[in-house]
Amino acid sequence: KGEIVEPFETVRVDRTGDLIPVSVSLSGIFGASGEFIGAAAIVRDISGRKAVEAQLSGRIRQLQAVSGLGMLALASDDLQSLFDQAVGHLARALDVEFAKVLQLQPGEKELLFRAGVGWHEDLIGQATVGVGLDSQAGYTLSVDQPVIVENIDAETRFKYSNFLRDYEIVSGLSVVIRRAGQKPFGVLAAHAKAARRFTTHDVHFIQSVANILATALQRRTYEERQAILIRELAHRVKNTLAVIQAIARQTGIQTASVKDFISSFEGRLFALAHAHDLLTASDWAGASLKKLVGLVLGSHAERARLDIDLEDIKLSPTGTQAMVMVFHELMTNAAKHGAHSNDKGKVVVEGRREKDGDNSVYSLAWREIGGPPVTEPRRRGFGSELVTSTVQTQCGGKLAVDWRPEGLVVVCTLPLSSIAEVPDASSKLLSSNW
């Protein structure tokens, strides 16, 4: 017909009997008079080009998958939906029949199916696999690096479970889902029914997906921690305001003039500020008793007039506030009426852990020496009442006050649990395996 035939692609059988992709170019053969007498065909093996195109197409699918999952992880806080989307993207981008997310369970002996593609639906959220050498996932977790299986029949590093055999799985690729500063969440894996040689690009891709999941998990942890801190902050602000209100009311009752009220009230607020400074520096995890006493007493007197001998303990936030108020009131009294009201007096503070039957207590002793002669006051001031209520009511401790002529002696016996730092519910939540 004289029509031009454009080059086209097809498949041919090579000498080994395998099908190979080829490109065919045809051109007409014409005689001297221009008549058509035949055609010439050039057939080119394009297997190499097709392999490169397939690799590029696969890389594009993988990049699209990573991009889509990254956007989903940023836009949604639904972790289960993210897991479901991840295994779907993973299976399509790697062109495999199976993919799964496995979560390490408390006790670290099993991995639970959290999400999957290609498996029976009743496995998700129910089925578990063993750790260690009992499964590919467990082995991946134990070596903490990507594991590639090209042919499961030749695998010697771990057991080929009946579970994989039931699904006729032959090859697989798995990586750990890591979380910074925490135990691994679990394992992300892909499996195929045919022998498969996974590439370095494939490993990088599945690790990128695992990293996206890990980042989403960490964000959830941070959000939970932030919610706990907000609730805790609100609770502490209310408590602090209640303390300030009580201090203001009682200081007003006990003082005879506005000037005296301002002086006493400011001093107590300054003591609370010391407590908050110490707690803020430790992210409200508590404070050192030695540091607290040195800070409170050191703001009132020279170091040479203080003799501090304390067995150090880490105070809880509540214990920090309590001890700040107690030592502030004792030091204020010493400055006004006791050992620090002259140039020679000295304050001695001693403290040790002790046993009171089966209970652990902390014994604090405050002694003043070298001050003016001491007599017991006729009326108890607010400072004395504050120390008493803090030790006995707030901390559940015992208080002994001895108005010795040579100097005031105060002994506090406090249940250790009332002032020392102990694990709380929020720390348990943040260290959970979620």
C-alpha positions as CSV (number, residue, x, y, z in Angstrom):
1,K,0.0,0.0,0.0
2,G,3.0,2.3,0.3
3,E,2.2,3.3,3.9
4,I,4.9,4.0,6.4
5,V,5.0,1.6,9.3
6,E,6.2,3.3,12.5
7,P,8.6,1.2,14.7
8,F,6.7,-0.8,17.3
9,E,7.4,-3.0,20.3
10,T,6.4,-6.6,20.9
11,V,7.8,-9.8,22.3
12,R,9.7,-12.6,20.7
13,V,11.0,-16.0,21.8
14,D,14.8,-16.1,22.1
15,R,16.9,-19.2,21.5
16,T,16.5,-20.3,25.1
17,G,12.7,-20.3,24.7
18,D,12.2,-17.2,26.9
19,L,10.1,-14.2,25.9
20,I,12.0,-11.0,25.4
21,P,10.8,-7.5,24.6
22,V,11.9,-6.3,21.2
23,S,11.6,-3.2,19.0
24,V,10.7,-3.8,15.3
25,S,11.4,-1.3,12.5
26,L,10.1,-2.1,9.0
27,S,11.2,-0.6,5.7
28,G,10.0,-1.4,2.1
29,I,12.2,-2.8,-0.6
30,F,11.4,-1.5,-4.1
31,G,12.6,-2.5,-7.5
32,A,14.2,-0.4,-10.3
33,S,10.8,0.7,-11.5
34,G,9.6,1.6,-8.1
35,E,7.5,-1.5,-7.6
36,F,7.3,-3.0,-4.1
37,I,9.1,-6.3,-4.0
38,G,9.5,-6.9,-0.2
39,A,10.2,-5.5,3.2
40,A,13.2,-5.4,5.5
41,A,12.8,-5.7,9.3
42,I,15.2,-4.7,12.0
43,V,14.5,-6.4,15.4
44,R,16.3,-5.0,18.4
45,D,16.4,-6.6,21.9
46,I,15.3,-3.9,24.3
47,S,15.4,-5.9,27.5
48,G,18.0,-3.6,29.1
49,R,15.9,-0.5,28.3
50,K,12.7,-2.1,29.6
51,A,14.5,-3.1,32.9
52,V,15.7,0.5,33.4
53,E,12.2,1.9,32.7
54,A,10.7,-0.6,35.1
55,Q,13.2,0.5,37.8
56,L,12.5,4.2,37.2
57,S,8.7,3.5,37.3
58,G,9.2,1.6,40.6
59,R,11.3,4.5,42.1
60,I,8.5,6.9,41.1
61,R,5.9,4.8,42.8
62,Q,8.0,4.6,45.9
63,L,8.6,8.4,46.0
64,Q,4.9,9.0,45.5
65,A,4.1,6.6,48.3
66,V,6.6,8.2,50.7
67,S,5.2,11.7,49.8
68,G,1.6,10.6,50.3
69,L,2.3,8.9,53.6
70,G,4.3,11.9,54.9
71,M,1.4,14.2,54.1
72,L,-1.1,11.8,55.8
73,A,1.1,11.5,58.9
74,L,1.2,15.3,59.2
75,A,-2.6,15.8,58.5
76,S,-4.1,13.1,60.7
77,D,-3.6,11.8,64.2
78,D,-5.4,8.5,63.4
79,L,-2.5,6.0,63.8
80,Q,-4.5,3.0,62.8
81,S,-5.5,4.7,59.5
82,L,-1.9,5.6,58.9
83,F,-0.8,1.9,59.4
84,D,-3.5,0.7,57.0
85,Q,-2.5,3.2,54.4
86,A,1.2,2.4,54.9
87,V,0.9,-1.3,54.2
88,G,-1.2,-0.6,51.1
89,H,1.3,1.8,49.7
90,L,4.1,-0.5,50.6
91,A,2.6,-3.5,48.7
92,R,1.9,-1.5,45.6
93,A,5.2,0.3,45.4
94,L,7.2,-2.9,45.9
95,D,4.8,-4.9,43.7
96,V,4.4,-7.6,46.4
97,E,1.3,-9.5,47.6
98,F,1.7,-9.0,51.3
99,A,2.7,-6.2,53.7
100,K,2.3,-5.8,57.5
101,V,2.9,-3.7,60.6
102,L,3.7,-5.7,63.7
103,Q,3.7,-4.1,67.2
104,L,6.0,-5.4,70.0
105,Q,3.8,-6.4,72.9
106,P,4.4,-5.8,76.7
107,G,6.9,-8.4,77.9
108,E,8.6,-8.3,74.5
109,K,7.9,-11.9,73.6
110,E,5.4,-11.4,70.9
111,L,4.6,-9.2,67.9
112,L,0.9,-8.3,67.2
113,F,-0.5,-7.8,63.7
114,R,-1.6,-4.1,63.7
115,A,-2.2,-3.8,60.0
116,G,-1.8,-5.8,56.8
117,V,-2.5,-6.3,53.1
118,G,-3.0,-9.8,51.6
119,W,-3.7,-11.6,54.9
120,H,-7.0,-12.9,56.2
121,E,-8.9,-10.0,57.9
122,D,-9.4,-11.9,61.1
123,L,-5.6,-11.9,61.7
124,I,-5.4,-8.1,62.1
125,G,-5.4,-7.1,65.7
126,Q,-5.5,-10.8,66.8
127,A,-2.6,-12.9,65.5
128,T,0.9,-12.8,66.9
129,V,4.3,-14.0,65.9
130,G,7.3,-14.8,68.2
131,V,10.4,-12.8,68.6
132,G,14.0,-13.9,68.3
133,L,14.6,-16.8,65.9
134,D,11.0,-17.8,65.8
135,S,10.1,-15.5,62.8
136,Q,11.6,-13.1,60.2
137,A,10.1,-10.2,62.1
138,G,11.5,-11.4,65.4
139,Y,14.9,-11.9,63.9
140,T,14.7,-8.4,62.4
141,L,14.0,-6.9,65.8
142,S,16.9,-8.8,67.4
143,V,19.5,-7.8,64.9
144,D,18.1,-4.3,64.6
145,Q,18.8,-3.9,60.9
146,P,17.0,-4.6,57.5
147,V,16.6,-8.3,56.7
148,I,16.3,-9.5,53.1
149,V,15.1,-13.0,52.3
150,E,15.4,-14.0,48.6
151,N,14.2,-17.5,48.9
152,I,12.8,-18.8,52.2
153,D,13.7,-22.4,51.4
154,A,17.4,-21.5,51.7
155,E,17.0,-19.4,54.9
156,T,19.1,-20.6,57.9
157,R,19.0,-17.5,60.1
158,F,15.6,-18.0,61.6
159,K,12.7,-20.4,61.5
160,Y,10.4,-20.6,58.4
161,S,7.1,-20.5,60.2
162,N,4.1,-22.5,59.1
163,F,2.3,-19.2,59.1
164,L,4.4,-18.0,56.1
165,R,4.3,-21.4,54.5
166,D,0.4,-21.4,54.6
167,Y,0.5,-18.2,52.4
168,E,3.1,-19.7,50.0
169,I,5.5,-16.9,50.8
170,V,9.0,-17.3,49.3
171,S,10.7,-13.9,49.7
172,G,10.5,-10.9,52.0
173,L,12.0,-7.7,53.3
174,S,11.6,-6.3,56.8
175,V,12.9,-3.3,58.9
176,V,12.5,-2.1,62.5
177,I,10.2,0.7,63.3
178,R,12.4,2.7,65.7
179,R,11.5,5.6,68.0
180,A,14.2,8.0,69.3
181,G,14.9,7.5,72.9
182,Q,12.4,4.6,73.3
183,K,12.1,0.9,72.7
184,P,11.3,-0.1,69.1
185,F,7.6,0.0,68.3
186,G,7.8,-3.1,66.1
187,V,8.5,-4.3,62.5
188,L,7.4,-3.3,59.0
189,A,7.6,-6.1,56.5
190,A,6.7,-7.0,52.8
191,H,6.5,-10.5,51.3
192,A,6.1,-12.0,47.9
193,K,5.1,-15.4,46.6
194,A,8.0,-15.5,44.1
195,A,11.7,-15.5,44.6
196,R,12.7,-11.8,44.7
197,R,16.0,-9.9,44.7
198,F,15.2,-6.8,46.7
199,T,17.5,-3.8,45.8
200,T,19.2,-1.2,48.0
201,H,16.5,1.2,46.7
202,D,13.8,-1.1,48.0
203,V,15.5,-1.2,51.5
204,H,15.7,2.6,51.6
205,F,12.1,2.9,50.6
206,I,10.7,0.5,53.3
207,Q,13.0,2.2,55.9
208,S,11.6,5.6,54.8
209,V,8.0,4.3,55.4
210,A,9.0,2.9,58.8
211,N,10.6,6.3,59.7
212,I,7.3,8.0,58.8
213,L,5.4,5.7,61.1
214,A,8.0,6.2,63.9
215,T,7.7,9.9,63.6
216,A,3.9,9.7,63.8
217,L,4.2,7.5,66.9
218,Q,6.6,10.0,68.5
219,R,4.3,12.9,67.8
220,R,1.5,11.0,69.5
221,T,3.7,10.4,72.5
222,Y,4.6,14.1,72.6
223,E,1.0,15.1,72.3
224,E,0.0,12.8,75.2
225,R,2.9,14.2,77.3
226,Q,1.9,17.8,76.4
227,A,-1.7,17.0,77.5
228,I,-0.5,15.6,80.8
229,L,1.7,18.6,81.4
230,I,-1.1,21.0,80.6
231,R,-3.4,19.3,83.1
232,E,-0.6,19.2,85.7
233,L,0.2,22.9,85.1
234,A,-3.4,23.8,85.6
235,H,-3.5,21.8,88.8
236,R,-0.3,23.3,90.1
237,V,-1.4,26.9,89.2
238,K,-4.6,26.4,91.1
239,N,-2.7,25.0,94.1
240,T,-0.2,27.8,94.1
241,L,-3.0,30.4,93.9
242,A,-4.7,28.7,96.8
243,V,-1.5,28.8,98.8
244,I,-1.0,32.5,98.0
245,Q,-4.6,33.3,98.9
246,A,-4.1,31.5,102.3
247,I,-0.8,33.3,102.9
248,A,-2.3,36.7,102.1
249,R,-5.4,36.1,104.3
250,Q,-3.4,34.8,107.3
251,T,-0.6,37.4,107.0
252,G,-3.3,40.1,107.0
253,I,-4.8,38.7,110.1
254,Q,-1.5,38.5,112.0
255,T,0.0,41.9,111.0
256,A,-0.8,45.2,112.6
257,S,0.0,47.6,109.7
258,V,0.1,47.7,105.9
259,K,3.9,48.0,106.0
260,D,4.3,44.8,108.1
261,F,1.8,43.0,105.8
262,I,3.8,44.0,102.7
263,S,7.1,42.9,104.2
264,S,5.8,39.5,105.4
265,F,3.8,38.8,102.3
266,E,6.6,39.6,99.9
267,G,9.0,37.4,101.8
268,R,6.7,34.5,101.6
269,L,6.0,35.0,97.9
270,F,9.8,35.2,97.4
271,A,10.1,31.8,99.1
272,L,7.5,30.4,96.7
273,A,9.4,31.9,93.8
274,H,12.5,30.0,95.0
275,A,10.5,26.8,94.9
276,H,9.2,27.4,91.4
277,D,12.7,28.3,90.1
278,L,14.1,25.0,91.4
279,L,11.1,23.0,89.9
280,T,11.3,24.8,86.6
281,A,15.0,24.0,86.3
282,S,14.2,20.3,86.7
283,D,11.1,20.3,84.5
284,W,9.0,19.9,87.6
285,A,10.7,16.6,88.4
286,G,11.7,17.6,91.9
287,A,14.6,19.3,93.5
288,S,17.7,18.5,95.7
289,L,17.0,19.1,99.4
290,K,20.6,20.3,99.9
291,K,20.3,22.8,97.0
292,L,17.0,24.0,98.2
293,V,18.2,24.6,101.8
294,G,21.3,26.4,100.5
295,L,19.3,28.6,98.3
296,V,16.6,29.6,100.8
297,L,19.0,30.1,103.8
298,G,21.7,31.7,101.6
299,S,19.4,34.4,100.5
300,H,19.0,35.5,104.1
301,A,22.5,35.0,105.7
302,E,26.2,34.7,105.1
303,R,27.5,31.2,104.5
304,A,29.8,31.5,107.5
305,R,26.8,31.7,109.8
306,L,25.2,28.6,108.5
307,D,26.2,25.0,109.3
308,I,24.3,22.6,106.9
309,D,24.8,18.9,107.2
310,L,22.1,17.1,105.2
311,E,21.8,13.7,103.6
312,D,20.5,14.7,100.2
313,I,17.3,13.5,98.8
314,K,15.3,14.4,95.7
315,L,12.2,16.2,96.7
316,S,8.9,15.8,94.9
317,P,7.2,19.0,93.6
318,T,4.9,19.1,96.6
319,G,7.8,18.3,98.9
320,T,9.8,21.2,97.4
321,Q,7.1,23.7,98.0
322,A,6.6,22.4,101.6
323,M,10.3,22.6,102.5
324,V,10.7,26.0,101.0
325,M,8.0,27.4,103.1
326,V,9.2,25.7,106.3
327,F,12.8,26.9,106.0
328,H,11.7,30.4,104.9
329,E,9.6,30.8,108.1
330,L,12.3,29.4,110.3
331,M,14.9,31.6,108.7
332,T,12.7,34.7,108.9
333,N,12.1,34.1,112.6
334,A,15.8,33.6,113.2
335,A,16.5,37.0,111.4
336,K,13.9,38.8,113.4
337,H,14.1,37.2,116.9
338,G,16.7,34.4,116.9
339,A,20.3,33.6,116.1
340,H,20.6,35.9,113.1
341,S,19.1,38.9,114.8
342,N,22.7,39.8,116.1
343,D,26.1,39.6,114.6
344,K,27.3,36.4,116.3
345,G,24.5,33.8,116.1
346,K,24.5,30.8,113.9
347,V,22.0,28.3,112.4
348,V,22.7,24.6,112.3
349,V,20.6,22.3,110.0
350,E,20.9,18.5,110.1
351,G,19.0,15.8,108.3
352,R,19.1,12.1,107.8
353,R,16.9,9.2,106.5
354,E,15.7,7.0,109.4
355,K,13.5,4.0,110.0
356,D,10.3,4.4,112.1
357,G,9.2,0.8,112.4
358,D,8.4,-0.4,108.9
359,N,8.3,3.2,107.6
360,S,11.0,5.3,106.1
361,V,11.2,8.9,107.5
362,Y,13.4,11.9,107.1
363,S,14.4,13.6,110.3
364,L,15.3,17.3,110.1
365,A,16.8,19.3,113.0
366,W,17.0,23.1,113.2
367,R,19.2,24.5,116.0
368,E,20.1,28.1,116.7
369,I,23.1,29.1,118.8
370,G,24.8,32.3,119.8
371,G,21.7,34.5,119.5
372,P,19.8,36.5,122.2
373,P,18.2,34.6,125.1
374,V,15.0,32.8,123.9
375,T,11.6,32.8,125.6
376,E,8.5,31.1,124.3
377,P,6.1,33.6,122.8
378,R,2.7,34.2,124.3
379,R,1.0,34.1,121.0
380,R,1.7,32.0,118.0
381,G,2.2,33.9,114.8
382,F,1.2,32.9,111.3
383,G,4.8,31.7,110.5
384,S,4.6,29.2,113.4
385,E,1.1,28.1,112.3
386,L,2.4,27.7,108.7
387,V,5.3,25.5,109.8
388,T,3.0,23.4,112.0
389,S,0.3,22.9,109.3
390,T,2.9,22.1,106.7
391,V,4.7,19.5,108.7
392,Q,1.7,17.9,110.5
393,T,-1.3,18.4,108.1
394,Q,0.3,18.6,104.7
395,C,3.1,16.1,105.2
396,G,1.6,13.9,108.0
397,G,4.7,14.3,110.1
398,K,5.7,15.1,113.7
399,L,6.9,18.5,114.9
400,A,8.7,19.2,118.2
401,V,9.6,22.8,119.2
402,D,11.9,23.5,122.1
403,W,12.3,27.2,123.2
404,R,15.6,26.7,124.9
405,P,17.1,29.9,126.4
406,E,20.4,29.3,124.4
407,G,18.5,28.9,121.1
408,L,15.4,27.6,119.4
409,V,15.4,23.9,118.5
410,V,12.9,22.5,116.0
411,V,12.8,18.8,115.0
412,C,10.6,17.6,112.1
413,T,10.0,13.9,111.4
414,L,8.5,13.5,108.0
415,P,7.3,10.4,106.1
416,L,9.8,10.1,103.3
417,S,6.9,9.4,100.8
418,S,5.3,12.8,101.7
419,I,8.3,14.8,100.5
420,A,10.5,12.6,98.3
421,E,10.0,12.0,94.6
422,V,8.1,8.9,93.7
423,P,7.0,7.6,90.3
424,D,3.5,8.9,89.3
425,A,0.8,7.9,86.7
426,S,2.1,10.2,84.1
427,S,5.6,8.7,84.1
428,K,4.0,5.2,83.7
429,L,1.9,6.5,80.8
430,L,4.9,8.0,79.0
431,S,7.0,4.9,79.3
432,S,4.3,2.6,78.0
433,N,4.8,0.7,74.7
434,W,2.2,2.7,72.7
